[in-house]
Amino acid sequence: MKTVETLDLAARSRSGQKKKEAHADDTIEENPVDTSAKESTDLFSSRSITMDDGANTNGGFFSTFHGFLFPKIAPVPWFTFVVLTFFAAIPTLGYIILFTKMGSGKTTFYFLAQNFRGYDVTLGILLGSFAFILYLFDVHHWTSPLGVTLRSFFVGTIFVGVAALVIIMSEDYPYGPISLFIVLMPLYLAVVQQVFYSGTNPRTFIHWLSGPLFVVAIITFLSWFVWTFLRDENEWNLMISLAEAKDSGCEANFDDYPDCEDNGNTCFEVDLDDYTLVFHNNCDESCTQVYDHCINTFIIWVGPFLVSLGLLFLSFFASFLRGDGSPEQETSKFVRVWLFLLFAMWVTASLAGVGAGVSTTLTALVAASFVAGVVFLTIAYNSEERQERMDNMKQALLEKYGGFMDVFRGLLIVTCTPLFMVYFVISFIIQRIRSLTFLAYSKPPSNTPSLRDITGNGWFTIEARRMIRQFKSWNITKVFTCAIYWGLAYMVMNVIVSQYTLVFLSWLIEKTSHMNLATVTVILVMVGMTMFLLPPVPGVPIYLTLGIVIIPVGREIFGIVLSIIYALAVSLALKLLACTLQQKLIGGMLQHSVSVRQFVGVNSPLIRSMKLVLAEPGMGLAKVSILVGGPDWPTSVLCGIMDLPLAPILFGTLPIIFLIIPTLLTGSFIYLADLRDENGQPEFAWASTLGTVFAAVTAFVQFGSMVVAAYFLEQVVSNRADELEAIPIDEEVRIADEKDEERKNAYHEVSRWETLPILAKIIMLLSLTCMITTCYMVQLFSSHCFVEYQLTYTIDMHLVGDWRNLVKPLGVVSNYLLLASVVFLQMFTCWANRTAAKQVVSRTAIVPENGSTNYELQEI
């Protein structure tokens, strides 16, 4: 196995030696001390044939995708690879046995529900109180031998307690165990490294894991996929879900359906032998909704697939931690991880309405994956290396994305302001405790570079005062404005798209169910076209609706299979027609507006990169990924604004069929799963299983295309700088930018937080407060803001005949807060623009020599 002996990060920073250059994909960075000790200390070291990581410079299909759609496999001996795969498979197998239907998942969930119900609140209060007390007494700063021992014991106790709490809460939050599994996997692998590979650099060891984790993920998925179709009882459908709901720890919702209770049990029974529902007296099909809130059966069934997704993410993350990249490359990786989060949010919003807890589970999985990534980073680097790494990344971020720092700060404000408020309250309490002289324990150091200039006792801790000092150095008004726009974007995606669009589409499905095929097609094309022309609406809900609506109408004429093909043709035609109108009608008209071209930034590196890629002939991967992976409306309209020819763009959009097919099939199987025969029994009991599978495929295709698009845009900026420079600058936009520079400077000056009038500050703070409050209400109390609703529901049955019943009283409050935030922001913006305009006019006025007070204005 090839190795290159290079100094580790800490040694390099102390000695100042230049890093040795080596091919990134054929080398492993190791500490020189580890190199000599490796063979004698690693239990499973081997000189067997190493795995080629597959990266080459000859191009080709595999080399294009390798490291992006597939993780870059570290060169590692075969025997070591097999051993690490075995270690990674142990907890995976344990989870599958304990928490999935392939093992004894039903028994586990039922046992937890029956024996620990109600303990979660008590345990949560105890853990929270204990952790709060430790934090008050600066447990993270205890450095004495006794303090370190006690800290380790206390932190370990809290960690075990939190893990137990997550398991106990699985009745209400069944995606808790899979989230815990993803978070614990890096810790388990760290123990493996300490016990069996102590002579190997942790970062090198984690990079080795990219291959074994990928293999275990693929084996887990294939095993689950084959197992699902081996026997009928292995599938997930309505009949099996109802039959196993109680056994998986779910309680029937008799509060909303009191007529469905029969001596403490449901008024119906499920006969899995004949796959029939047996209803007792005064009981009908609506009573099956008593378990609509329960997703335990779904999580138990889909558990192995979720495990494979989590392992796949960890595999990619491990491949990122090679540590052989420049600060710019490390920054690029950091940005990709954040793009992963944003794209996952988009996919979650697109899949709203699929049901079966898909979007909620996906959100939990994304959050757990990020926590696991943080754990991997903590293991890979010691404190000095982490600090140096963070300093390098921070500097690279400032150099590469410095112009967007206020945008990122705005995201931080809108998401974390309540947490900051709690932090400062706690900081005040800690400062009072630190001032008590009779308490002797380790205090935080005050001579670090970031704290050295902060003197005095103050009301808050020295760490909090450092944060306040940094906050004061920001462009506060701009940061607050960006925070409000972030909140607005979140509310549009999670309320307008995920809630109101869903109700409208369900109403459309209900109203068109008894029309003929031609009429339904015309209506769907018109409605779909209208929705495509709305910027925030993604295409996935539209394709879902086509799959649900066209199949029942066309079934009598064409049959199910031909109806699906017909719906596929209509969907593709609708997408291409929408692209044509978006590009030529909207984008083509807007391209003549200098202000619009200026607004979208046609001279910016990102838009110029898109133009460079999209103008290429043929159907290259980069071009297709942007046309398919980019948001529907913005991508097509930008093509029109950039005056790109229509035919090549439509040709490059054709691969959208690979997103339409699984989405359409998801909708079709959702419809088929709800069909009943003359006896009220499910006609296609297996359809729910396939609906869920294709929903997952839809999420993968949509997310994958988005990530590939982001990757190729980044590659263009990094590697094709000369071609970008050759693209002519839009002179009209450049001139407009220069003219606007004075206005922007004036706006910046009049909106400086330090000089703002009190009333303007109050209006801005009111806007920000309303936005943060409504975002938190919708995120934390979604079930209290909106009625749970799916695409196959009806307004008459699930909303008592009035679509406005979708919004609960708390949801009404959140909507009014959203409106108030927008109004306050508009008030502030109008005032600032008027004031800035007056300042520009006053600066450009020329007073004649004779002292006349008449003004002559220069052109701006």
C-alpha positions in Angstrom: 0.0 0.0 0.0 1.4 3.4 -1.0 1.9 5.9 1.7 3.4 9.4 2.0 4.8 10.5 5.2 3.7 14.0 5.8 3.5 16.0 8.9 0.1 16.3 10.6 -1.7 19.7 10.9 -0.4 20.6 14.3 3.2 19.7 13.5 3.0 21.7 10.2 1.8 24.8 12.0 4.6 24.6 14.5 7.4 23.9 12.2 6.2 25.9 9.2 7.4 23.3 6.7 5.8 23.2 3.4 3.3 20.5 2.9 4.5 17.7 0.6 2.6 17.4 -2.6 1.1 14.0 -3.4 -1.8 12.7 -5.5 -4.8 13.1 -3.4 -6.5 9.9 -4.4 -3.5 7.6 -4.2 -2.1 8.6 -0.8 -3.0 8.5 2.8 -1.8 11.2 5.1 -0.3 9.8 8.2 1.6 11.0 11.2 5.2 9.9 10.8 5.1 8.5 14.3 2.1 6.4 13.3 3.8 5.1 10.2 6.5 3.2 12.1 4.1 2.0 14.8 1.3 1.1 12.5 2.2 -2.5 11.7 3.0 -3.4 15.3 0.0 -1.7 16.9 -2.8 -2.3 14.4 -4.4 -5.6 15.2 -5.7 -6.1 11.6 -3.0 -4.4 9.6 -2.2 -6.1 6.3 0.0 -5.7 3.3 -2.6 -7.2 1.0 -3.6 -5.6 -2.3 -5.0 -2.1 -1.7 -8.2 -0.9 -3.1 -7.9 1.6 -5.9 -10.0 4.6 -5.1 -11.0 4.8 -8.8 -10.1 8.5 -9.2 -8.3 9.0 -12.5 -7.6 11.9 -14.8 -8.7 10.1 -18.0 -12.3 11.3 -17.7 -15.1 8.9 -18.5 -18.4 8.2 -16.9 -17.1 6.6 -13.7 -14.5 9.2 -13.0 -17.1 11.9 -13.4 -19.4 10.4 -10.8 -16.9 8.9 -8.5 -16.6 10.9 -5.3 -19.9 12.6 -6.0 -22.6 10.1 -6.6 -20.4 7.5 -5.0 -17.9 8.2 -2.2 -14.2 8.1 -2.9 -13.1 4.8 -1.5 -9.8 5.1 0.5 -6.9 2.9 -0.6 -6.9 0.2 2.2 -5.8 -3.4 2.4 -8.5 -5.9 1.5 -8.3 -7.6 4.9 -8.6 -4.3 6.7 -11.5 -3.4 4.4 -13.4 -6.6 5.2 -12.7 -6.3 9.0 -14.0 -2.7 9.0 -17.1 -3.8 7.0 -17.7 -6.4 9.7 -17.4 -3.8 12.5 -19.8 -1.4 10.6 -22.3 -4.3 10.1 -22.5 -5.2 13.8 -24.6 -2.1 15.0 -26.5 -2.1 11.7 -27.6 -5.7 12.3 -28.4 -4.9 15.9 -30.7 -2.1 14.9 -32.4 -4.2 12.3 -33.1 -6.9 14.8 -34.4 -4.7 17.5 -36.2 -1.9 15.7 -37.4 -3.1 12.3 -39.9 -5.6 10.9 -37.1 -7.7 9.6 -36.4 -8.4 13.3 -38.5 -7.9 16.3 -39.3 -4.3 15.9 -43.0 -4.6 16.7 -42.2 -6.4 20.0 -39.7 -3.7 20.9 -42.0 -0.8 20.2 -44.9 -2.4 22.0 -42.8 -3.2 25.0 -41.6 0.4 25.2 -45.1 1.7 24.9 -46.6 -0.5 27.5 -43.8 -0.3 30.1 -42.4 3.2 29.8 -45.3 5.3 28.8 -45.3 8.6 30.7 -41.7 8.3 32.0 -40.4 10.4 29.2 -41.5 13.7 30.8 -40.0 12.8 34.1 -36.7 11.7 32.6 -36.5 14.7 30.4 -37.0 17.1 33.3 -34.4 15.3 35.4 -31.8 15.3 32.6 -32.5 18.9 31.6 -32.2 20.1 35.2 -29.0 18.1 35.8 -27.4 19.3 32.6 -28.4 22.9 33.4 -26.8 22.8 36.9 -23.6 21.4 35.4 -23.5 24.1 32.8 -24.0 26.8 35.5 -20.9 25.6 37.3 -18.8 25.6 34.1 -18.3 21.8 34.0 -16.7 22.2 30.6 -13.8 24.2 32.2 -13.0 21.7 35.0 -9.3 20.9 34.4 -8.2 19.3 37.7 -7.7 15.5 37.8 -10.8 15.1 40.0 -12.7 17.6 37.9 -11.9 15.8 34.7 -13.0 12.5 36.2 -16.3 14.0 37.5 -16.9 15.7 34.2 -16.5 12.5 32.2 -18.8 10.7 34.6 -21.5 13.4 34.5 -21.4 13.8 30.8 -21.5 10.1 30.3 -24.5 9.9 32.5 -26.3 12.6 30.6 -25.5 11.0 27.3 -26.8 7.6 28.4 -29.9 9.3 29.8 -30.6 11.2 26.5 -30.2 8.0 24.6 -32.7 6.3 26.9 -35.1 9.2 26.6 -35.0 8.9 22.8 -35.8 5.2 23.0 -38.6 5.7 25.5 -40.2 8.5 23.4 -40.3 6.2 20.3 -44.1 5.7 20.8 -44.7 9.4 19.9 -41.5 9.9 17.9 -40.8 6.5 16.2 -38.0 8.0 14.1 -36.0 8.6 17.3 -34.2 5.2 17.3 -33.0 5.6 13.7 -31.8 9.1 14.5 -30.0 7.8 17.5 -28.4 5.0 15.5 -27.0 7.5 13.0 -25.6 9.7 15.8 -24.1 6.8 17.7 -22.5 5.1 14.8 -19.5 7.5 14.6 -18.9 7.1 18.4 -19.0 3.3 18.1 -16.5 3.5 15.2 -14.3 5.8 17.3 -14.2 3.1 20.0 -13.2 0.5 17.4 -10.3 2.8 16.3 -9.1 3.3 19.9 -9.2 -0.5 20.6 -8.0 -2.1 17.4 -6.3 0.7 15.4 -4.8 2.9 18.0 -1.7 3.4 16.0 -3.6 4.9 13.1 -4.3 8.6 12.8 -8.1 9.1 13.6 -8.6 11.1 10.4 -7.0 8.4 8.3 -9.1 5.8 10.0 -12.3 7.7 9.3 -11.3 8.1 5.7 -10.8 4.3 5.5 -14.5 3.9 6.6 -15.9 5.4 3.4 -15.8 2.1 1.6 -17.0 -0.2 4.4 -19.9 2.1 5.3 -20.9 2.3 1.6 -20.8 -1.5 1.2 -22.9 -2.0 4.4 -25.4 0.6 3.2 -25.8 -1.2 -0.2 -26.1 -4.7 1.3 -28.7 -3.4 3.9 -30.8 -1.8 1.2 -30.7 -4.8 -1.1 -31.5 -7.2 1.7 -34.5 -5.1 2.7 -35.7 -4.7 -0.9 -35.6 -8.5 -1.5 -37.1 -9.3 1.9 -40.0 -6.9 1.2 -41.2 -8.8 -1.9 -40.5 -12.3 -0.6 -43.9 -12.6 1.2 -47.0 -10.6 1.2 -46.8 -10.0 5.0 -43.5 -8.3 4.5 -45.1 -5.4 2.6 -46.4 -2.2 4.0 -50.0 -1.4 3.1 -53.2 -0.3 4.8 -54.3 -3.7 5.9 -51.0 -4.6 7.5 -50.7 -1.1 9.0 -54.1 -1.4 10.7 -53.4 -4.9 11.9 -50.0 -4.1 13.4 -50.8 -0.5 14.7 -51.7 -1.6 18.2 -48.9 -4.2 18.3 -46.4 -1.5 17.5 -47.4 0.7 20.4 -49.9 3.0 18.8 -53.1 4.2 20.6 -56.3 4.6 18.6 -57.6 8.2 18.3 -61.0 7.7 19.9 -61.2 11.4 20.9 -61.8 12.4 17.3 -63.7 9.2 16.4 -65.7 8.2 19.5 -68.1 6.1 17.5 -65.3 3.8 16.5 -64.6 2.5 20.0 -65.9 -0.9 21.0 -65.1 -1.8 24.6 -61.7 -0.1 24.5 -60.8 -1.6 21.1 -61.6 -0.5 17.5 -64.9 -1.5 16.0 -63.2 -3.3 13.2 -60.9 -6.3 12.8 -58.3 -7.1 10.2 -58.2 -10.6 8.7 -54.7 -11.0 7.2 -55.5 -14.5 6.0 -58.0 -13.1 3.5 -56.8 -9.5 3.6 -60.3 -8.3 4.6 -61.7 -5.8 7.1 -64.5 -6.9 9.3 -66.7 -4.1 10.6 -68.9 -4.5 13.6 -72.3 -2.8 14.1 -72.5 0.9 13.4 -68.9 0.9 12.1 -67.8 2.0 8.7 -64.6 2.6 6.7 -64.0 6.0 8.2 -63.1 4.3 11.5 -59.8 3.1 9.9 -58.7 6.7 10.4 -58.2 6.2 14.1 -54.7 5.2 13.3 -53.9 7.9 10.7 -51.6 9.7 13.2 -49.6 6.5 13.7 -46.4 6.1 11.6 -44.9 3.4 13.9 -45.7 0.6 11.5 -44.2 2.6 8.6 -40.9 3.4 10.5 -40.6 -0.3 11.6 -41.1 -1.5 8.0 -38.9 1.1 6.3 -36.2 1.0 9.0 -33.5 -0.9 7.0 -33.9 1.6 4.1 -33.4 4.5 6.6 -30.3 2.8 8.0 -28.9 2.5 4.5 -29.5 6.2 3.9 -27.8 7.2 7.1 -24.8 4.9 6.4 -24.6 6.4 2.9 -24.3 9.9 4.3 -21.7 8.8 6.8 -19.8 7.2 3.9 -19.7 10.4 1.9 -18.8 12.4 5.0 -15.9 10.1 5.8 -14.6 10.5 2.3 -14.5 14.3 2.9 -12.2 13.9 5.9 -9.1 13.0 3.9 -7.4 16.2 5.2 -5.3 16.6 2.1 -7.2 19.6 0.6 -6.4 23.2 0.7 -8.4 25.6 2.8 -10.4 26.5 -0.4 -11.3 22.8 -0.9 -12.2 22.4 2.7 -14.5 25.4 2.4 -16.0 23.9 -0.7 -16.8 20.8 1.3 -18.3 22.8 4.1 -20.6 24.7 1.6 -21.7 21.4 0.0 -22.8 20.1 3.4 -25.0 23.2 3.9 -26.4 22.8 0.4 -27.3 19.3 1.4 -29.4 20.7 4.2 -31.1 23.3 2.0 -31.8 20.8 -0.8 -33.2 18.3 1.7 -35.6 21.0 2.9 -36.7 21.5 -0.7 -37.3 17.8 -1.2 -39.2 17.6 2.1 -41.5 20.3 1.0 -42.0 18.7 -2.4 -42.9 15.3 -0.8 -45.5 16.9 1.5 -48.8 15.1 1.0 -47.3 11.8 0.1 -48.3 10.7 3.6 -46.9 7.8 5.6 -44.6 10.1 7.5 -42.2 10.4 4.6 -41.4 14.1 4.9 -41.2 14.1 8.8 -38.9 11.1 8.8 -36.7 12.6 6.1 -36.4 15.8 8.2 -35.4 13.8 11.3 -32.9 11.8 9.3 -31.2 15.0 7.9 -30.9 16.5 11.3 -29.4 13.3 12.7 -26.9 13.1 9.8 -25.6 16.5 10.5 -25.1 15.7 14.2 -23.2 12.6 13.2 -21.1 14.7 10.9 -20.2 17.0 13.8 -19.2 13.9 15.8 -17.0 12.7 13.0 -15.3 16.1 12.8 -14.7 16.1 16.6 -13.1 12.6 16.4 -11.0 13.4 13.4 -9.3 16.5 14.8 -7.9 17.3 18.2 -8.7 20.7 19.7 -5.6 22.5 18.2 -6.3 21.0 14.8 -10.0 21.9 15.0 -9.1 25.5 15.9 -6.6 25.8 13.1 -8.9 24.1 10.7 -11.7 26.5 11.6 -9.5 29.5 11.3 -8.4 28.4 7.8 -11.9 27.7 6.8 -13.1 31.0 8.2 -10.5 32.9 6.3 -11.3 31.0 3.1 -15.0 31.6 3.6 -14.4 35.3 4.0 -12.2 35.4 0.8 -14.6 33.3 -1.3 -18.0 34.2 0.1 -17.3 37.4 2.0 -20.0 39.2 0.1 -22.6 36.8 1.4 -21.6 36.8 5.1 -24.6 39.0 6.0 -26.9 36.5 4.3 -25.5 33.7 6.4 -25.7 35.8 9.5 -29.3 36.5 8.7 -29.9 32.7 8.6 -28.3 32.4 12.0 -30.4 35.2 13.4 -33.8 33.8 12.2 -33.0 30.3 13.4 -31.1 30.9 16.6 -32.4 34.1 18.2 -34.6 32.4 20.8 -31.6 30.2 21.7 -29.4 33.3 22.0 -31.9 34.9 24.4 -31.9 31.8 26.6 -28.1 31.7 26.4 -27.8 35.3 27.7 -30.2 34.6 30.5 -28.1 31.6 31.5 -24.9 33.7 31.0 -26.2 36.3 33.5 -26.8 33.5 36.1 -23.4 31.9 35.5 -21.7 35.3 35.9 -23.4 35.8 39.3 -22.2 32.3 40.3 -18.6 33.0 39.2 -18.5 36.1 41.3 -19.1 34.0 44.5 -15.6 33.8 46.0 -16.4 30.9 48.4 -17.0 28.5 45.4 -13.7 27.1 44.2 -13.7 25.3 40.9 -12.0 25.8 37.5 -13.0 29.0 35.7 -12.7 29.6 32.0 -9.4 31.2 30.7 -9.5 34.8 30.0 -6.2 35.2 28.1 -7.1 33.6 24.8 -6.8 35.8 21.7 -10.6 36.2 21.4 -11.1 37.1 25.0 -8.0 39.0 25.9 -9.4 42.5 25.1 -12.6 42.0 27.1 -12.1 43.4 30.5 -14.2 44.0 33.6 -16.8 41.8 35.3 -19.9 43.0 33.5 -23.5 41.6 33.7 -22.7 38.6 31.4 -19.9 36.1 31.2 -16.8 36.9 29.2 -17.8 34.5 26.5 -21.2 36.2 26.1 -19.6 39.7 26.0 -17.3 38.5 23.2 -20.4 37.5 21.2 -22.0 40.9 21.9 -18.9 42.6 20.7 -18.9 40.6 17.5 -22.6 41.2 17.0 -22.1 45.0 17.3 -19.5 44.8 14.5 -22.0 43.5 12.0 -24.1 45.5 9.6 -27.1 44.9 11.8 -29.8 46.4 9.6 -28.7 44.3 6.6 -28.4 41.2 8.7 -31.9 41.7 10.1 -33.3 42.2 6.6 -31.7 39.0 5.4 -33.1 37.2 8.4 -36.6 38.3 7.5 -36.2 37.2 3.9 -34.9 33.8 5.1 -38.0 33.5 7.3 -40.3 34.5 4.4 -38.7 31.8 2.2 -39.2 29.2 4.9 -42.9 30.2 5.4 -43.6 30.1 1.7 -42.1 26.6 1.4 -43.7 25.2 4.6 -47.1 26.9 4.5 -48.0 28.0 1.0 -46.4 25.0 -0.8 -46.8 22.3 1.8 -50.2 23.3 3.1 -52.4 25.4 0.8 -51.2 23.9 -2.4 -51.9 20.5 -1.0 -55.5 21.3 -0.2 -56.1 22.8 -3.6 -54.7 19.8 -5.3 -56.8 17.4 -3.2 -59.9 19.5 -4.1 -59.0 19.2 -7.7 -58.6 15.5 -7.4 -62.1 15.2 -5.8 -63.8 17.5 -8.4 -62.3 15.8 -11.5 -62.9 12.2 -10.3 -66.2 11.9 -12.2 -65.3 13.8 -15.4 -64.2 12.3 -18.7 -60.6 11.9 -19.6 -60.4 14.7 -22.2 -62.0 17.2 -19.8 -59.7 16.1 -16.9 -56.6 16.4 -19.1 -57.5 19.9 -20.2 -58.2 21.0 -16.6 -55.0 19.5 -15.3 -52.9 21.0 -18.0 -54.4 24.5 -17.3 -54.1 24.1 -13.5 -50.6 22.6 -13.8 -49.5 25.3 -16.1 -50.7 28.0 -13.7 -48.9 26.4 -10.8 -45.7 26.0 -12.8 -45.8 29.7 -13.5 -45.7 30.4 -9.7 -42.1 30.7 -8.6 -42.2 28.8 -5.3 -44.2 25.8 -6.5 -42.0 22.7 -7.4 -43.0 20.3 -10.0 -43.3 17.2 -7.8 -46.8 17.9 -6.3 -48.1 18.5 -9.8 -46.8 15.2 -11.1 -48.3 13.5 -8.0 -51.6 15.0 -8.8 -51.5 13.8 -12.4 -50.7 10.3 -11.2 -53.7 10.3 -8.7 -56.3 12.0 -11.0 -55.7 10.5 -14.5 -55.5 6.8 -13.4 -59.0 6.5 -12.1 -60.5 8.4 -15.0 -58.5 6.6 -17.7 -58.7 3.2 -16.1 -62.0 2.3 -17.7 -60.7 3.3 -21.2 -57.1 2.2 -21.3 -56.6 0.1 -18.2 -54.1 0.9 -15.4 -50.9 0.4 -17.3 -51.8 2.5 -20.3 -53.3 5.1 -18.1 -50.0 5.5 -16.3 -48.2 5.8 -19.7 -50.8 8.4 -20.8 -50.3 10.4 -17.5 -46.5 10.2 -18.1 -46.9 11.7 -21.6 -49.2 14.5 -20.3 -46.7 15.2 -17.5 -43.7 15.5 -19.8 -45.7 17.6 -22.3 -46.8 19.9 -19.4 -43.3 20.3 -18.2 -41.9 21.2 -21.6 -44.8 23.6 -22.3 -44.2 25.2 -18.9 -40.5 25.5 -19.7 -41.4 27.1 -23.0 -43.7 29.7 -21.4 -41.4 30.4 -18.5 -38.4 30.9 -20.8 -39.9 32.7 -23.8 -43.0 34.5 -22.3 -41.6 35.4 -18.8 -37.9 35.3 -19.3 -38.0 36.6 -22.9 -40.0 39.6 -21.9 -38.0 40.3 -18.8 -34.6 40.1 -20.6 -35.2 43.5 -22.1 -35.6 45.0 -18.6 -32.2 46.2 -17.3 -33.5 46.2 -13.7 -34.6 42.5 -14.0 -31.2 41.5 -15.5 -29.5 43.4 -12.8 -31.7 41.9 -10.1 -30.9 38.3 -11.1 -27.2 39.1 -11.4 -26.4 38.2 -15.0 -22.8 39.4 -14.5 -22.3 37.4 -11.3 -20.0 34.3 -11.5 -22.9 31.9 -10.7 -25.2 33.1 -13.5 -22.4 33.4 -15.9 -21.4 29.8 -15.0 -25.0 28.7 -15.7 -24.9 30.4 -19.1 -21.6 28.8 -20.0 -22.9 25.3 -19.2 -26.4 25.8 -20.6 -25.1 27.2 -23.9 -23.1 24.0 -24.6 -24.5 21.9 -27.4 -26.0 18.4 -26.8 -27.1 16.8 -23.6 -24.0 17.0 -21.3 -24.3 15.8 -17.7 -23.6 19.3 -16.4 -26.3 20.9 -18.6 -28.9 18.2 -17.8 -28.2 18.4 -14.1 -28.9 22.1 -14.0 -32.1 21.9 -16.1 -33.4 18.9 -14.1 -32.0 19.7 -10.7 -32.6 23.4 -10.5 -35.9 24.8 -9.2 -38.4 24.8 -12.0 -39.4 28.4 -12.4 -36.1 30.2 -11.7 -34.1 27.9 -14.0 -36.4 28.3 -17.0 -36.9 32.1 -16.5 -33.1 32.6 -16.2 -32.7 30.7 -19.5 -35.0 33.3 -21.1 -33.3 36.2 -19.5 -29.9 35.0 -20.7 -31.4 34.7 -24.2 -30.6 31.1 -24.7 -32.1 29.2 -27.6 -35.2 27.3 -26.7 -34.8 24.0 -28.6 -31.5 22.9 -27.0 -32.9 23.8 -23.6 -36.0 21.7 -24.1 -33.8 18.8 -25.4 -31.7 19.0 -22.3 -34.8 19.0 -20.1 -36.0 15.7 -21.5 -34.2 13.7 -18.8 -36.8 15.2 -16.3 -38.6 12.0 -17.3 -36.5 10.2 -14.7 -38.0 12.4 -12.0 -41.5 12.3 -13.4 -41.7 8.5 -13.6 -41.2 7.7 -9.9 -43.2 10.7 -8.8 -46.1 9.7 -11.1 -45.9 6.1 -9.9 -46.0 7.3 -6.3 -49.3 9.1 -7.0 -50.7 6.2 -9.0 -50.0 3.7 -6.2 -51.4 6.1 -3.6 -54.6 6.0 -5.6 -54.6 2.3 -6.1 -54.0 1.7 -2.3 -57.3 3.5 -1.6 -59.4 1.4 -4.0 -62.0 -0.9 -2.4 -64.0 -3.8 -3.9 -67.7 -4.3 -3.5 -67.1 -5.7 0.0 -65.1 -2.7 1.2 -61.8 -4.5 1.1 -58.6 -3.1 -0.4 -58.4 -4.0 -4.1 -54.6 -3.6 -4.3 -53.2 -4.2 -0.8 -49.6 -4.1 -2.1 -49.9 -0.6 -3.6 -49.0 1.2 -0.4 -45.6 -0.6 -0.3 -44.8 0.4 -3.9 -46.1 4.0 -3.2 -43.7 4.4 -0.4 -40.8 2.9 -2.3 -41.3 5.2 -5.3 -41.7 8.2 -2.9 -38.2 7.4 -1.6 -36.9 7.0 -5.2 -38.5 10.4 -6.0 -36.7 12.0 -3.1 -33.4 10.4 -4.2 -33.7 11.5 -7.8 -34.7 15.0 -7.0 -32.1 15.5 -4.3 -29.4 13.8 -6.4 -30.1 16.0 -9.4 -29.9 19.2 -7.2 -26.6 18.2 -5.7 -25.1 17.3 -9.1 -26.2 20.7 -10.4 -24.5 22.5 -7.5 -21.4 20.4 -8.0 -21.0 21.2 -11.7 -21.6 24.9 -11.2 -18.9 24.9 -8.6 -16.6 23.1 -10.9 -17.2 25.7 -13.7 -16.3 28.5 -11.3 -13.1 26.7 -10.1 -11.8 25.2 -13.3 -13.1 27.2 -16.2 -12.2 30.7 -15.2 -10.7 31.6 -18.6 -13.9 30.6 -20.4 -16.0 32.6 -17.8 -13.8 35.7 -18.4 -14.4 35.3 -22.2 -18.2 35.7 -21.8 -19.1 39.3 -22.6 -20.2 41.4 -19.7 -23.7 42.9 -20.0 -22.7 46.5 -20.3 -26.2 47.9 -19.6 -26.2 46.0 -16.3 -22.7 47.1 -15.5 -23.6 50.7 -16.1 -26.8 50.3 -14.0 -24.7 48.7 -11.2 -22.3 51.6 -11.3 -25.2 54.1 -11.1 -26.8 52.1 -8.3 -23.6 52.1 -6.3 -24.2 55.6 -5.0 -27.8 54.8 -4.1 -26.8 51.6 -2.4 -24.1 53.5 -0.4 -26.7 56.1 0.5 -29.1 53.4 1.6 -26.4 51.7 3.6 -25.5 55.0 5.3 -29.1 56.0 6.2 -29.9 52.5 7.4 -26.8 52.1 9.7 -28.2 50.8 13.0 -26.1 53.2 15.0 -27.8 56.2 13.4 -31.3 54.9 12.8 -34.1 56.9 14.4 -35.8 55.1 17.3 -39.0 54.6 15.4 -37.2 53.0 12.4 -35.4 50.6 14.9 -38.7 49.7 16.5 -40.3 48.9 13.1 -37.4 46.7 12.0 -37.4 44.9 15.3 -41.1 44.3 15.1 -40.7 42.8 11.7 -37.9 40.5 12.8 -39.8 39.5 16.0 -43.0 38.7 14.1 -41.0 36.6 11.5 -39.0 34.6 14.0 -42.1 34.0 16.1 -44.2 32.7 13.2 -41.3 30.5 11.9 -40.9 28.9 15.4 -44.7 28.4 15.8 -45.0 26.6 12.5 -41.9 24.5 13.1 -42.4 23.5 16.7 -46.2 23.5 16.9 -47.1 22.4 13.4 -49.8 20.1 14.6 -51.4 22.9 16.5 -51.2 25.3 13.5 -52.6 23.0 10.8 -54.7 19.9 10.5 -52.8 16.9 9.2 -53.7 16.6 5.6 -52.7 14.4 2.7 -53.1 14.6 -1.0 -55.7 11.8 -1.1 -57.9 13.4 1.7 -61.1 15.2 0.9 -62.3 18.6 2.1 -65.7 17.2 3.0 -64.5 14.3 5.1 -61.3 15.7 6.6 -62.0 19.4 6.8 -65.7 19.3 7.5 -66.5 20.8 4.1 -64.5 24.0 4.5 -60.9 24.3 3.4 -60.3 27.1 5.9 -60.6 24.5 8.7 -57.1 23.4 7.6 -55.7 26.3 9.7 -56.2 26.0 13.4 -56.4 29.1 15.7 -52.6 29.1 16.3 -52.1 28.8 12.6 -54.2 31.9 12.0 -52.0 33.7 14.5 -48.9 32.6 12.6 -50.3 33.8 9.3 -51.2 37.2 10.8 -47.7 37.5 12.2 -46.2 36.7 8.8 -48.3 39.4 7.2 -47.4 41.9 10.0 -43.7 41.1 9.5 -43.9 41.8 5.7 -45.8 45.0 6.3 -43.3 46.3 8.9 -40.4 45.4 6.6 -42.1 47.2 3.7 -42.6 50.3 5.9 -38.9 50.3 6.9 -37.7 49.8 3.3 -39.9 52.6 1.9 -38.6 55.0 4.6 -35.0 54.1 4.0 -35.3 54.3 0.2 -37.0 57.8 0.4 -34.3 59.0 2.8 -31.5 57.6 0.6 -33.0 59.2 -2.5 -33.1 62.6 -0.8 -29.5 62.2 0.3 -28.4 61.3 -3.3 -30.3 64.3 -4.6 -28.6 66.6 -2.1 -25.2 65.3 -3.0 -25.6 65.7 -6.7 -26.9 69.3 -6.5 -24.6 71.9 -8.0 -24.9 75.4 -6.5 -23.9 78.2 -9.0 -21.2 80.6 -8.2 -23.6 83.5 -7.9 -25.1 81.9 -4.9 -28.5 81.2 -6.4 -30.6 78.7 -4.5 -31.9 77.1 -7.7 -30.6 73.5 -8.1 -29.2 71.9 -11.2 -29.2 68.2 -10.9 -26.5 66.0 -12.5 -27.6 62.8 -14.1 -27.0 59.7 -12.0 
